[in-house]
């Protein structure tokens, strides 16, 4: 599978993602710049974490207008795969590719720590290969990660199997105590109805190498490779 990783001014997880996909997962990777107009044949475009354009206005609000986003939107609308992690998730909501918004954390502070995730969707390729009864320890690092949407959008997400991940505790129990940022219904990641666009706040690329003493994030990428 060929991945295209986009760098925006202020991205800081692009090289982490390239390393994991190319050197750990052994996939073909091309490095894309936000002013590019060619995705170079990428099967999946990755919008990485960071603070694109300094998070001015709103996180992802300016990046949404970068030239490459025209190509990303066209790619997604044709059924091509897109993965947005942290700031990438914010860009996907700002561009209208995913529903809802990412608001300031309920404690109004930047949160950087390990959390536990439970896979929810049975159909999305990023979840299909995961154990849905397991709690996966994955780090978060964000100030605006509180997922919010209208009641009707939340209902549609639930009914259409569009919720990828929910925050849980180490026993895979979903409760308010395991919600780090106040996200509605503990939502940590969602997909579109076509299940080709994935957005999530946690960083699996930061938990995919044994040198980090945590490689469970590899399961997420292995699932993508097997089921996409």
Secondary structure as UniProt FT lines:
FT   STRAND          2..7
FT   TURN            9..10
FT   HELIX           14..19
FT   HELIX           20..24
FT   STRAND          28..33
FT   TURN            34..35
FT   TURN            40..41
FT   STRAND          44..47
FT   HELIX           52..55
FT   TURN            59..62
FT   HELIX           63..65
FT   HELIX           67..77
FT   TURN            78..79
FT   STRAND          81..85
FT   HELIX           87..94
FT   TURN            95..96
FT   STRAND          101..103
FT   TURN            106..107
FT   STRAND          111..119
FT   HELIX           125..128
FT   TURN            132..133
FT   STRAND          136..142
FT   STRAND          146..148
FT   HELIX           151..159
FT   TURN            160..161
FT   STRAND          163..168
FT   TURN            170..171
FT   HELIX           176..178
FT   HELIX           184..186
FT   STRAND          187..191
FT   TURN            193..194
FT   STRAND          197..200
FT   HELIX           204..207
FT   HELIX           210..212
FT   TURN            216..217
FT   HELIX           218..227
//
